[in-house]
Amino acid sequence: MSPAVITLIILAVAAFFFVTDKLPIALTSMLVATALSLAGILEPAEAFAGFADGTVILFGAMFIVGGALFETGMAYRIGKFCTSLAKSDRQLLVIVMVVTAVLSSVLSNTGITRQFSLPAG
């Protein structure tokens, strides 16, 4: 079988797991890199080089900070603070925009979106 066909099969399996969420996303990503390496399509150094990239590490750190905001209840406190300051809908909108701008400067928007999509508990 050609490397292109093997790669497409691995991609299809990964897409299935990403869409169905039967495996955690991080595990699926690692399995894709491992499968490409074991199939001989990529060298192990090539397959896992992206995980050591500075941008990936930065995003990982932002995921941790975003998760900590939710786990510690700080996100709830920030929301409560915003609603207590606002006297009207317009003020609430401005306050939320300012808080969002500040948080977006130090957090991953993808990570925050992922935290909102996780089931409670």
Number of C-alpha atoms within 10 A of each C-alpha: 5 7 13 10 10 16 16 11 12 18 14 12 13 18 13 14 17 16 10 10 11 10 14 11 14 9 10 19 15 13 14 17 21 17 17 20 17 13 14 12 17 16 15 14 9 12 18 15 11 13 12 9 10 10 11 12 13 13 16 15 16 19 20 14 17 24 19 13 17 15 12 10 11 13 15 13 13 14 12 11 12 18 17 10 11 15 9 9 10 10 14 16 13 13 17 17 12 13 13 13 11 11 14 12 9 12 20 20 17 13 19 19 11 13 17 12 9 8 6 6 3
